[in-house]
C-alpha cells in the first residue's frame, strides 16, 4: 500500500534523478565545473590543469563531446567548458557553444595549454580543475557526484565550500526503496504526478534513438540488429536503445533524460519499455507507470553500487527495464522478482571499461538478457535461489550484486585504469 511518505519521497527521487544532460555525463561534469571556475576567475583562463580520478579518466577519454565538432578527451571537455560553456545550463552546459567557442578551444588545445594528471583518490568520481589567468588561480573540486562541487577557491581564498569528506546528502530519502514499495508506488500514484517525467523521457530518449538509427554514429549497431531481426519487438527494443547510446557516445547534441547520473542508464531503463509498449499497443497510462517503476528500480540497484565502478551500469538499468515490462503487462510481484533474479543470474559480470561507442553493444546484450528473463518469469520459471549469488529474497540478491560492483570489483577497476593509461 502506498503511504504518503513513500509517495513524497519517490516523487522527490524522480525529480532529482530524471534530469536532462547533453552528452556523456563525465565530460559534461568537467565542462560544467570548468565553466563555474571561469565565473570565479572573472575572465577566460590562459592555462588549465586538471587532476582526475581513475574512473573519470576511464569515462572521458574515448567519448566524443557534444557540440564540440568531434573533440574527445578531458582536455577538450575542460577547455570547451571554460572558454565557451554556460554553467547556468547545468548538465547542458555546452548547449550554446558557438563556432567561435570551438575555434578558441581548438587553438587552446593546439598550444597545449591544458594538462591532465592522474589523481590518487579512493573516491571513484573525483576531480580538481585549476584555471590560471595572469596572477590569478581558481580551483574547483568535485567529489562523489557529477555536479557536487565541494570547493571553489581563488588565490587561496575559499569562495565556496561544503564538507568535502562526506558523501553528499541527496535531497530525496531513498531508505524506502524496495521492490514492494516501488510496485505500490507505480500502481497507486496519481498519473498526473508522474506524467511529466514520462513525457520528458519519451520525448528526449526516443528522439536520440531515432537520430541514432538514421546512421552516422559508431558502427551502426542499431541498424545491424534491425537488419537481422526486422519485425521482432525484442529486437526493436534492443536496436533503439543501442542506437540511442551510440549516438550519445559519438557526440550527438540531443539531450537525454538520465537516471542515476548516467545517460546510458537513462536510455537503457526507458527505451526498451517504450518500444515494447508501442509494439504491443499498451496504453500510455500503463507505460507511464512502467517508466516510473523502471527508474526507481534502477536507482534502487545503483544505491548499492555507486555512481562509477567497474560494474557496467547497463546491467542494472536493463534489469529494471525487463522488470518494468513484466510489470507493464500485468505480471505479479513474484514474476517481477523472477525477472530480476533471472537477469542477475545471467549478466552480473559485464565490466565497465569506460564510456565509448561500444557501450551500445553492452546495452544491447544486457537488454537481450533482461527480455529473456522476462519471458522465463512470465512462464513461471526462475533460477534457484542460493545458487551462485542468487539469494532467497530478491532484495538480498540486488544487495549482493551491489557489493560485488562496489567492493569486489575495485581491484578490477584499478587494473582497467592502468591498462587504459598505458595506451
C-alpha positions in Angstrom: 0.0 0.0 0.0 1.3 3.4 -0.9 1.9 5.7 2.1 2.1 9.4 1.9 5.8 9.2 3.0 6.6 6.8 0.1 4.7 8.9 -2.3 6.5 12.1 -1.3 10.0 10.5 -1.3 9.6 8.6 -4.5 8.4 11.7 -6.4 11.4 13.6 -5.0 13.7 10.8 -6.2 12.2 11.1 -9.7 12.6 14.8 -9.7 16.2 14.5 -8.5 17.3 11.8 -10.9 15.4 12.3 -14.2 17.1 15.4 -15.5 18.4 16.3 -19.0 22.0 16.1 -19.9 23.7 16.6 -23.3 26.4 14.1 -23.9 28.2 11.6 -21.7 27.8 12.8 -18.1 31.5 12.6 -17.1 32.9 15.1 -19.8 29.9 17.3 -19.2 30.7 17.3 -15.4 34.2 18.5 -16.3 32.8 21.2 -18.6 30.3 22.4 -16.0 33.0 22.7 -13.3 35.3 24.5 -15.7 32.5 26.9 -16.6 31.9 27.6 -12.9 35.6 28.2 -12.5 35.7 30.8 -15.3 32.9 32.7 -13.5 35.1 32.8 -10.3 38.2 33.7 -12.3 36.4 36.7 -13.8 37.7 36.1 -17.4 38.9 33.4 -19.8 41.8 31.3 -18.4 45.2 31.3 -20.0 46.1 27.9 -18.7 44.2 24.9 -17.2 45.5 22.0 -15.1 43.1 19.1 -14.4 43.5 16.2 -11.9 41.1 13.3 -12.3 40.4 10.0 -10.5 40.8 6.8 -12.5 37.1 6.4 -13.2 36.8 9.9 -14.5 39.8 9.3 -16.9 38.2 6.0 -17.9 34.8 7.5 -18.8 36.0 10.7 -20.6 38.9 9.8 -22.8 37.0 7.9 -25.5 33.7 9.7 -26.0 33.0 12.5 -28.4 31.9 15.7 -26.7 28.6 17.1 -27.9 28.6 20.5 -29.7 32.4 20.3 -30.0 32.8 19.4 -33.6 34.1 15.9 -32.8 36.5 16.6 -30.0 37.3 13.9 -27.4 39.1 13.8 -24.1 39.5 15.5 -20.7 41.5 18.5 -22.1 38.8 19.2 -24.7 35.9 18.9 -22.2 37.5 21.2 -19.7 38.7 23.8 -22.2 35.4 23.9 -24.1 33.5 24.4 -20.8 36.0 27.0 -19.5 36.0 29.0 -22.8 32.5 28.6 -24.1 30.3 26.8 -21.6 27.3 28.3 -19.8 27.2 27.0 -16.2 23.6 28.2 -15.8 22.6 25.4 -18.2 23.9 22.8 -15.7 24.3 19.4 -17.4 23.5 21.1 -20.7 26.4 23.4 -20.2 27.7 23.0 -23.8 24.3 23.6 -25.5 25.1 27.1 -26.6 28.7 26.7 -27.7 29.3 28.6 -30.9 31.8 28.3 -33.8 33.9 30.9 -32.1 34.0 28.8 -28.9 35.0 25.7 -30.9 37.8 27.6 -32.7 39.1 29.1 -29.5 39.1 25.7 -27.9 40.9 24.1 -30.8 43.6 26.8 -30.6 44.0 26.4 -26.8 44.4 22.7 -27.2 46.9 23.1 -30.1 49.0 25.3 -27.9 48.9 22.5 -25.2 47.6 24.9 -22.5 45.6 22.3 -20.7 47.3 19.5 -18.8 45.8 16.4 -17.3 47.2 14.4 -14.3 46.1 11.3 -12.5 44.5 11.9 -9.1 45.1 9.3 -6.5 41.8 9.1 -4.7 39.6 6.4 -3.1 36.6 8.3 -4.5 35.6 7.0 -7.9 34.2 10.3 -9.1 36.7 13.0 -8.0 38.4 15.7 -9.9 40.0 19.2 -9.5 40.3 21.9 -12.1 42.8 24.7 -11.8 42.3 27.7 -14.0 45.0 30.4 -14.4 44.8 34.0 -15.6 47.7 36.3 -15.1 48.5 36.1 -11.4 45.1 34.7 -10.5 44.3 31.0 -9.9 40.9 29.4 -9.3 40.4 25.8 -8.1 37.2 23.9 -8.5 36.8 20.5 -6.8 34.1 17.9 -7.4 33.5 14.8 -5.4 31.1 11.8 -5.4 28.6 13.0 -8.0 28.8 14.9 -11.3 27.8 18.3 -10.1 28.7 18.1 -6.4 31.2 21.0 -6.2 32.7 20.8 -2.8 35.1 23.8 -3.1 35.8 26.9 -5.2 38.9 28.9 -4.2 40.6 31.9 -5.7 44.2 32.7 -4.9 43.9 30.7 -1.8 40.7 32.3 -0.6 37.7 30.0 -0.2 34.7 31.3 -2.1 32.6 28.3 -1.6 33.0 25.1 0.4 31.0 22.2 1.8 32.2 19.2 3.9 34.4 17.5 1.3 35.0 14.4 3.4 31.4 13.1 3.3 29.3 11.7 0.6 26.8 14.4 -0.3 23.3 14.0 1.2 20.8 13.8 -1.5 17.6 15.7 -1.1 15.3 12.7 -1.6 15.1 10.0 1.1 16.0 6.6 -0.6 15.5 4.5 2.5 12.1 3.3 1.4 13.3 1.8 -1.9 12.2 -1.8 -2.2 10.5 -3.9 -4.8 7.3 -3.9 -2.9 7.2 -0.1 -2.4 8.2 0.6 -6.0 5.4 -1.7 -7.1 2.9 0.0 -4.8 4.0 3.5 -6.0 3.7 2.6 -9.7 0.3 1.1 -9.2 -1.3 3.7 -6.9 0.4 7.1 -7.7 -1.8 9.7 -9.4 -0.9 9.6 -13.0 -0.8 13.4 -13.2 2.1 13.4 -10.7 4.4 11.3 -12.9 3.2 12.0 -16.4 5.6 15.0 -16.8 8.6 12.7 -16.0 7.4 10.1 -18.5 6.8 12.7 -21.2 10.3 14.0 -21.0 11.8 10.5 -21.0 9.8 9.6 -24.1 10.4 12.8 -26.0 14.1 13.0 -25.3 15.2 9.4 -25.2 13.2 8.3 -28.3 14.4 11.4 -30.3 18.1 10.4 -29.8 17.2 6.8 -30.6 15.6 7.7 -33.8 18.5 10.0 -34.6 20.9 7.1 -34.0 19.0 4.8 -36.3 19.5 7.4 -39.1 23.2 6.4 -39.1 26.5 8.1 -38.9 27.4 7.1 -35.3 29.7 4.3 -34.2 29.4 1.0 -36.1 25.7 1.3 -36.6 24.7 -1.4 -34.2 21.0 -0.4 -34.1 20.7 -0.7 -37.9 22.5 -4.0 -37.8 20.1 -5.5 -35.3 17.1 -4.4 -37.3 18.6 -5.8 -40.5 18.8 -9.2 -38.8 15.5 -9.2 -37.0 13.3 -6.5 -38.6 10.0 -7.4 -37.1 10.6 -8.7 -33.6 9.6 -6.4 -30.7 12.6 -7.6 -28.6 15.0 -6.8 -31.5 13.4 -3.3 -31.9 13.8 -2.7 -28.2 17.5 -3.6 -28.3 18.1 -1.7 -31.6 16.5 1.6 -30.5 18.3 1.6 -27.1 21.7 0.7 -28.7 21.2 3.4 -31.4 20.5 6.0 -28.8 23.6 5.1 -26.8 25.8 5.0 -29.9 24.6 8.5 -30.9 25.2 9.8 -27.4 28.6 8.3 -27.1 29.6 9.6 -30.6 28.8 13.2 -29.9 25.2 13.7 -30.8 24.0 17.0 -29.3 20.5 15.9 -28.4 19.8 15.7 -24.7 19.0 12.5 -22.8 16.9 12.2 -19.6 19.5 10.5 -17.3 19.0 8.1 -14.4 21.4 7.5 -11.6 23.7 10.2 -13.1 24.0 8.3 -16.4 22.6 8.9 -19.8 23.2 5.3 -20.9 21.3 4.1 -17.8 18.6 6.6 -18.6 18.3 5.2 -22.2 18.5 1.6 -21.1 15.9 1.9 -18.4 13.4 3.7 -20.7 13.8 3.0 -24.5 13.1 -0.8 -24.4 10.0 -0.2 -22.2 8.7 2.5 -24.6 9.4 0.5 -27.8 7.8 -2.7 -26.3 4.7 -0.7 -25.3 4.3 0.7 -28.8 4.9 -2.7 -30.4 2.3 -4.3 -28.2 -0.3 -1.5 -28.2 0.0 -0.9 -24.5 -1.7 2.4 -23.5 0.1 5.5 -22.4 -1.2 5.4 -18.8 0.3 1.9 -18.3 3.5 2.9 -20.0 3.8 6.0 -17.7 3.5 3.8 -14.6 6.1 1.3 -16.0 8.6 4.1 -16.7 8.3 5.3 -13.1 8.8 1.7 -12.0 11.9 1.3 -14.1 13.5 4.5 -13.0 13.0 3.7 -9.3 14.2 0.1 -9.7 17.4 1.4 -11.5 18.1 3.9 -8.6 17.4 1.1 -6.0 20.0 -1.1 -7.6 22.6 1.6 -8.1 22.3 2.7 -4.4 24.4 -0.4 -3.6 26.9 0.1 -6.4 27.6 3.8 -6.6 27.8 6.2 -9.5 31.0 4.8 -11.0 32.7 1.4 -10.7 34.0 -1.5 -12.8 30.4 -2.8 -12.9 28.6 -1.9 -16.1 25.5 0.2 -15.2 23.6 -1.1 -18.2 23.1 -4.3 -16.3 21.2 -2.6 -13.6 19.2 -0.4 -16.0 18.4 -3.3 -18.3 17.3 -5.4 -15.3 15.0 -2.6 -14.4 13.6 -2.3 -17.9 12.9 -6.1 -18.1 11.2 -6.0 -14.7 9.2 -2.9 -15.8 8.0 -4.8 -18.9 6.9 -7.6 -16.7 5.0 -5.1 -14.5 3.6 -3.3 -17.6 2.0 -6.5 -19.0 0.4 -7.3 -15.6 3.0 -9.5 -14.0 2.8 -10.2 -10.3 5.4 -9.1 -7.8 6.6 -12.8 -7.8 7.1 -12.6 -11.6 8.8 -9.2 -11.4 11.2 -10.6 -8.8 11.8 -13.6 -11.1 12.7 -11.3 -13.9 15.2 -9.5 -11.7 16.7 -12.8 -10.4 16.9 -14.3 -13.9 18.7 -11.2 -15.2 21.1 -11.0 -12.4 21.8 -14.8 -12.7 22.9 -14.2 -16.3 24.9 -10.9 -16.7 26.3 -9.5 -13.5 29.9 -9.8 -14.8 29.9 -7.2 -17.6 32.8 -4.8 -16.8 32.8 -1.1 -17.4 36.0 -0.2 -19.3 35.0 3.4 -19.9 32.4 5.3 -21.8 32.6 4.8 -25.6 30.6 3.8 -28.6 30.8 0.1 -27.8 28.7 0.8 -24.7 25.8 0.4 -27.1 26.8 -3.3 -27.7 26.8 -3.9 -23.9 23.4 -2.2 -23.7 22.0 -4.5 -26.4 23.4 -7.6 -24.7 22.0 -6.5 -21.3 18.5 -5.8 -22.7 18.6 -9.2 -24.6 19.2 -10.9 -21.2 16.6 -8.9 -19.4 13.9 -9.6 -22.0 14.7 -13.3 -22.0 14.5 -13.1 -18.2 11.0 -11.6 -18.6 9.9 -14.4 -20.9 11.0 -17.0 -18.4 9.4 -15.2 -15.5 6.0 -15.0 -17.3 6.2 -18.7 -17.8 6.8 -19.2 -14.1 10.4 -20.1 -14.5 13.2 -18.7 -12.3 16.7 -19.8 -11.4 17.0 -21.5 -8.0 17.8 -19.3 -5.0 21.0 -19.8 -3.1 22.8 -20.8 -6.3 25.7 -18.6 -7.1 25.0 -15.1 -5.9 21.2 -15.5 -6.0 19.5 -15.3 -2.6 16.1 -16.4 -1.3 15.0 -12.7 -1.3 15.4 -10.7 -4.5 16.3 -7.6 -2.5 19.2 -9.6 -1.0 20.3 -10.6 -4.5 20.4 -6.9 -5.5 22.5 -6.1 -2.5 24.9 -8.9 -3.2 25.4 -7.7 -6.8 25.9 -4.2 -5.5 28.6 -5.4 -3.1 30.4 -7.1 -5.9 30.2 -3.9 -8.0 31.2 -1.5 -5.3 33.7 -3.6 -3.3 34.6 -6.8 -5.1 35.4 -5.2 -8.4 37.6 -2.4 -7.0 40.8 -4.3 -8.0 39.3 -4.9 -11.4 38.6 -1.2 -11.8 42.2 -0.3 -10.9 43.6 -2.8 -13.5 41.3 -1.4 -16.2 42.5 2.1 -15.5 46.2 1.0 -15.6 45.7 -0.6 -18.9 44.0 2.5 -20.3 46.7 4.8 -19.0 49.4 2.6 -20.7 47.8 3.1 -24.2 
